[in-house]
């Protein structure tokens, strides 16, 4: 189903490019501009946690031990302190260590 939708979208883009008189590189740029970029958005895997301060430290250290920064580019993307001494933080990493 999804593959069929992609082909329909590509045919429509090519027809629009032909109607505008675009060829070669211009057609490719038009196609790329109209195609949703899932690869860029899906490059990072994010997980958000809300834990007490001590538990947050333990969780982040365990995460970095499991997914080392050198291999997965793991990092704390954002964090904030909530009421009651809780910390909300988001960790992001690449899906594989390639």
JOURKA-V494078 format. One line per field, one symbol per residue. ss: DSSP state (H for helix, E for strand, C for the rest). Layout:
ss: ???
This chain:
ss: CHHHHHHHHHHHHHHHHHHHCCCCHHHHHHHHHHCCCHHHHCCEEEEEEEEEHHHHHHHHHHHHHHCCHHHHCCEEEEEEECHHHEEEEEEEEECCCC
